[in-house]
């Protein structure tokens, strides 16, 4: 659906119908105190030439991926975006401020969302996926609410302390005004969520575990499935790196009841941390408890295929007073981006990209360990890992950024205060061997 | 929708003001929704059931019936413990439309106090309410 602003002529025609002399008269019900009385303090209009220069100057102050080597992940990943993605997504039918859901005029958009949902269920091996949410953190918080609302007795949600700190913060914000409680499961010495600590907890409605976790380590979701069965609570699997599912055993095959994660890796730029793409999937049994929207495939009265919003009688949409969630929106443009990315990469492509990420991360870790860094955890990882840096690395890291356009890892101390000198590194398919060799040589 | 005359209201069950029915069967009471209720709702696509072992008081909400056009809460005609739910409705919710008094039953309960049945309407009183 295109966005076309009103012309002077449109406005005059509408004023003639409503019987107002001008726009000020139309808006006279707005109190004077709420109106802006002076002109907006905006700079003079620039010529196209000057505007481009100004924008380029502003943009050159940023260190954007592309001209920099980014060895930082932690929930926002530098992946290659095929040219077809921005080309298709910039079509005006998609690039609009409002996601048009009316089936009469929006078959293309609705089919796109339907294909997106289908591919997400295939990626995660789940029965049903929603039309998307704002970001991984809000999708995860919604899953916690589902578990808490489903449970008649238990009032607590158990959350791994190795879930992304920002996602845990969002969950806290969601749960703060409710009567529910969030309890954190500590990490063990292997950098994994301590399943024994979870097993010892009671009054639990659901357990949320991220894999790969914030340290990059791959969790054994199977042991949490067993613990969740014991407690008759729901297992919520989360993730920040969607491409990991190209090689990992899927959350669906581990028997997750709900899956929530961040989809930025599927064709979206990092964009200073947002907007992201919230992915949320569940089992068929929980179909009516999922928040947000679904697009379904149906046939019209002539027997022709069509796409419409479906399951709209769920509580959150019609029975507002019964709602467990009031989310009726989705990140339409980013869902479409992910659909185009996944369709252009294909199943085998996603597997290959995932393998490439892992191989490069293994290469980088070996290089760093040989250069004097200490490997902290020995278990399997995907494209992120933790190392302890030799003293003096903090200064070296600044120098690498300034001299070599290379961003070497994220200090973990600000998230986990006892992890001084620990850094979280990430290597994606975009990182060249040359850059990794250079880093190893510089820190030697 | 049908007229009241076209609908079926057996005399061996009791009715609630919210259009559920209850029928004593030995120690248990079967519960469903009336022909009027299913006709008003239209094509039923899902019935949300309680868990076996859940307990409710008379008039408590114990689930919901979802049709293509609405979702309606359902209220228990008599207090007690849920001992059976009609699992056939999971795959065939339309049984509530086609056979609301037999194959389309919803739950069976072990009543706390069978005398609560006296608070419900018999066929004549229910018909009188429907005809207004």
Interface residues (C-beta under 8 A of the other chain):
Chain A: X152 X288 X313 X315 X318 X319
Chain B: X46 X48 X54 X66 X67 X68 X69 X70 X71
